Amino acid sequence: MGMGTLSVPRKVTVLGSTGSVGVSTLELFEQAGEAVDMVALVAGRNADRLADQALRWRPKVAVVQDERAYPRLRERLAGSGIEAAAGEAAVVEAAQRPTDWVMSAIVGFAGLAPTLAAARAGAVIALANKESLICAGPELLRTAKQSGGAVIPVDSEHSAIFQVFEPQNAAQVSRLVLTASGGPFRSWSREQMAQASPEQALAHPNWNMGAKISVDSATLMNKGLELIEAHYLFGITPERLDVVVHPQSIVHSLVSYVDGSVLAQLASPDMRTPIAFALGFPERMSAPTTRLDLAAVGQLTFEAADPVRFPCLGLAQLALRAGGGAPTILNAANEVAVEAFLAGKIGFLDIGRTVESTLERTVSPADSKLNSLDEFVSLDGDARSVARRLIGSLS
Ligand SMILES: NC(=O)c1ccc[n+]([C@@H]2O[C@H](COP(=O)([O-])OP(=O)(O)OC[C@H]3O[C@@H](n4cnc5c(N)ncnc54)[C@H](OP(=O)(O)O)[C@@H]3O)[C@@H](O)[C@H]2O)c1
């Protein structure tokens, strides 16, 4: 299996290489069996995994964001000829090095600065880091366009939509429908969810993902964030965006057109399919995923999402309609609350409560006031302080 007609070697960078999406991305390079020219590998703090990857892929530079992990990285890469670096500025510097293709797979708001830097440098960005789009969607897309780059979605739902969306018929799209697995608590009552442990929230039925997105899938905040993401990516107004729960995660999203046609993309739930799509685009490369066998799957079922048991979905819709800085505030509060839940400081239902109260208590500037990274960083910081204070009063 090869990369098909892709021209190689191809210069690539992987941001968040040690995470779930990052590792799947490198696996695809591996099975393609052809040389890629690795420019940079970037991680948070896992120096050992990053060093293993760097020794295998020989990037020009390997960076850990956390400076405490630097001595270990430097020691592991000593004598290899691979540059080792650490800290936030080094992450951004690595992200903006000239390259053809960047996988943006850092988790959370921390991915925004490097993703914007890669966009400024004109790379094609395979975007898994949805938080950067949620916080600074218009800015990120404008930057990519101005520099001659592009943003290709990696989230399976948005990859699905991207594959069946007819840009020339955007005005004839009547609805975009995102499918949601429903997460591990799909059939749980609020009383049961109040007692949910981090281990239970992390046990996603269909996908094996990083901790933060797994908790977001359990609260359905992930689907809410994805609605905001879809709004920016496809320019579809909030009232034409919908969610349907589909526990098998086979239909990855749907686009309805005014003539009654509904186009969908189907695949076994495996992130290597949307990553391969973003890597090959506009061509298709092979990916070593389980072929979809509908007869073996048997049934595809659908149900409405329950806004009462999953209030985070409604909060995200509220932030989407409010616009301005509201999505950034929503995202910041959610990141702080998810971290507190994973650390055992608050209960599962406190995540939604924290996000709701933070949205109420943080001043949201209008769109026109949010034009630079500094402004997003400052708003994100304000919302985080509010969320932390709220959590302090809970625990
Ligand atoms: N996993 C999925 O199936 C999936 C599907 C759709 C979308 N996404 C999105 O893709 C992104 C990554 O998700 P994931 O599941 O791969 O997460 P993950 O497994 O937790 O990996 C996160 C990656 O980001 C790195 N990182 C964390 N904080 C950082 C920082 N401050 N600076 C630089 N690097 C940092 C981590 O490095 P260390 O390991 O060294 O800490 C790791 O490489 C998220 O935005 C998520 O919403 C994921």
The ligand as a MOL file (V3000), in Angstrom:
LIG
                    3D

  0  0  0     0  0            999 V3000
M  V30 BEGIN CTAB
M  V30 COUNTS 48 52 0 0 0
M  V30 BEGIN ATOM
M  V30 1 N -8.7840 11.4650 19.6210 0
M  V30 2 C -9.7010 11.5640 18.6750 0
M  V30 3 O -10.1830 10.5520 18.1890 0
M  V30 4 C -10.1500 12.9250 18.1910 0
M  V30 5 C -11.1960 13.0090 17.2870 0
M  V30 6 C -11.5720 14.2610 16.8150 0
M  V30 7 C -10.9430 15.3920 17.2490 0
M  V30 8 N -9.9370 15.3050 18.1510 0 CHG=1
M  V30 9 C -9.3060 16.5360 18.6080 0
M  V30 10 O -7.9080 16.4440 18.4000 0
M  V30 11 C -7.1890 17.1130 19.4220 0
M  V30 12 C -6.2410 16.1190 20.0680 0
M  V30 13 O -7.0070 15.0950 20.6780 0
M  V30 14 P -6.3430 13.7520 21.2230 0
M  V30 15 O -7.4780 12.8560 21.5550 0
M  V30 16 O -5.2960 13.2810 20.2950 0 CHG=-1
M  V30 17 O -5.6960 14.2960 22.5650 0
M  V30 18 P -4.5410 13.6420 23.4620 0
M  V30 19 O -4.4460 12.1790 23.1860 0
M  V30 20 O -4.7610 14.1040 24.8450 0
M  V30 21 O -3.2100 14.3230 22.8700 0
M  V30 22 C -2.9780 15.6860 22.9950 0
M  V30 23 C -1.6340 16.0410 22.3860 0
M  V30 24 O -1.3740 17.4330 22.6380 0
M  V30 25 C -0.1340 17.5610 23.3370 0
M  V30 26 N -0.2380 18.7230 24.2090 0
M  V30 27 C -1.0290 18.8650 25.3080 0
M  V30 28 N -0.8880 20.1070 25.8270 0
M  V30 29 C 0.0230 20.7490 25.0370 0
M  V30 30 C 0.5850 22.0510 25.0490 0
M  V30 31 N 0.2450 22.9510 25.9840 0
M  V30 32 N 1.4590 22.3830 24.0740 0
M  V30 33 C 1.8250 21.4800 23.1290 0
M  V30 34 N 1.3240 20.2380 23.0740 0
M  V30 35 C 0.4260 19.8730 24.0080 0
M  V30 36 C 0.0280 16.2690 24.0640 0
M  V30 37 O 1.3760 16.0460 24.4370 0
M  V30 38 P 1.7780 15.1040 25.7060 0
M  V30 39 O 1.2170 13.7570 25.4150 0
M  V30 40 O 3.2480 15.1160 25.6550 0
M  V30 41 O 1.2090 15.7440 26.9160 0
M  V30 42 C -0.4530 15.2900 22.9840 0
M  V30 43 O 0.5340 15.1190 22.0090 0
M  V30 44 C -8.2440 17.6750 20.3720 0
M  V30 45 O -8.5030 19.0040 20.0670 0
M  V30 46 C -9.4800 16.8200 20.0860 0
M  V30 47 O -10.6820 17.5080 20.3290 0
M  V30 48 C -9.5350 14.1020 18.6300 0
M  V30 END ATOM
M  V30 BEGIN BOND
M  V30 1 1 1 2
M  V30 2 2 2 3
M  V30 3 1 2 4
M  V30 4 1 4 5
M  V30 5 2 4 48
M  V30 6 2 5 6
M  V30 7 1 6 7
M  V30 8 2 7 8
M  V30 9 1 8 9
M  V30 10 1 8 48
M  V30 11 1 9 10
M  V30 12 1 9 46
M  V30 13 1 10 11
M  V30 14 1 11 12
M  V30 15 1 11 44
M  V30 16 1 12 13
M  V30 17 1 13 14
M  V30 18 2 14 15
M  V30 19 1 14 16
M  V30 20 1 14 17
M  V30 21 1 17 18
M  V30 22 2 18 19
M  V30 23 1 18 20
M  V30 24 1 18 21
M  V30 25 1 21 22
M  V30 26 1 22 23
M  V30 27 1 23 24
M  V30 28 1 23 42
M  V30 29 1 24 25
M  V30 30 1 25 26
M  V30 31 1 25 36
M  V30 32 1 26 27
M  V30 33 1 26 35
M  V30 34 2 27 28
M  V30 35 1 28 29
M  V30 36 1 29 30
M  V30 37 2 29 35
M  V30 38 1 30 31
M  V30 39 2 30 32
M  V30 40 1 32 33
M  V30 41 2 33 34
M  V30 42 1 34 35
M  V30 43 1 36 37
M  V30 44 1 36 42
M  V30 45 1 37 38
M  V30 46 2 38 39
M  V30 47 1 38 40
M  V30 48 1 38 41
M  V30 49 1 42 43
M  V30 50 1 44 45
M  V30 51 1 44 46
M  V30 52 1 46 47
M  V30 END BOND
M  V30 END CTAB
M  END
